[in-house]
């Protein structure tokens, strides 16, 4: 099961992230519409990231406001998302 954690960016927005595996660091930027928990429900995503996490430390995060944190994050404009 994917463990989702949170941090606050400089603007105070709550951002969801996942940190899996050990080894050299790989950071994956968020997708156009990202949601860590929904990605984890997809078997293809799970296999892909599990294979990477077997050899690397893989960090993924959601792009605010389209993320796990959406329910608890403040509303923001499309311009703020970039």
C-alpha positions in Angstrom: 0.0 0.0 0.0 1.3 3.4 -1.0 2.0 5.7 2.0 1.0 9.3 1.1 2.5 12.1 3.2 2.1 15.8 3.0 4.2 18.9 3.2 3.4 22.6 2.8 4.9 24.7 0.0 6.1 28.3 0.5 2.6 29.5 -0.3 1.1 27.3 2.5 -0.5 24.8 0.1 -0.6 21.2 1.3 1.1 18.9 -1.2 0.8 15.1 -1.2 3.9 13.0 -1.9 5.1 9.4 -1.8 8.6 8.2 -1.1 9.4 4.6 -1.9 12.5 2.4 -2.2 16.2 2.9 -1.4 19.2 4.0 -3.5 19.9 6.8 -5.9 17.1 9.4 -5.9 14.6 9.7 -8.7 12.0 12.5 -8.5 9.0 12.3 -10.7 7.1 15.5 -11.4 3.4 15.3 -11.2 1.3 14.5 -14.3 -1.2 16.9 -15.8 -3.9 15.6 -13.5 -2.1 13.7 -10.7 -3.5 11.8 -7.8 -1.1 9.5 -6.0 -3.7 7.2 -4.5 -5.5 6.8 -7.9 -2.3 6.1 -9.6 -1.5 3.4 -7.0 -4.8 1.8 -7.8 -3.8 1.3 -11.5 -1.9 -2.1 -11.9 0.4 -0.7 -14.6 1.5 2.3 -12.5 2.0 0.0 -9.5 4.2 -2.4 -11.4 6.2 0.5 -13.0 6.9 2.2 -9.7 7.5 -1.0 -7.8 10.2 -2.0 -10.4 11.9 1.4 -10.0 11.7 1.3 -6.2 13.5 -2.0 -6.2 16.6 -0.1 -7.3 16.0 3.6 -6.5 14.5 5.9 -4.0 11.4 7.1 -6.0 9.7 10.4 -4.9 6.5 11.4 -6.6 4.2 14.3 -5.7 0.9 15.7 -6.7 0.5 19.0 -8.5 -1.6 21.3 -6.4 -4.5 21.8 -6.7 -5.2 18.5 -8.7 -4.2 16.1 -6.0 -4.9 14.1 -2.9 -4.8 17.4 -1.0 -7.6 18.9 -3.0 -10.2 18.3 -0.3 -8.1 20.2 2.3 -6.3 22.7 0.1 -7.4 26.2 -0.6 -9.0 26.8 -4.0 -6.5 28.2 -6.5 -6.7 29.5 -10.1 -5.3 27.7 -13.2 -2.5 30.3 -13.3 -1.5 29.4 -9.7 -1.2 25.7 -10.8 1.7 26.7 -13.1 
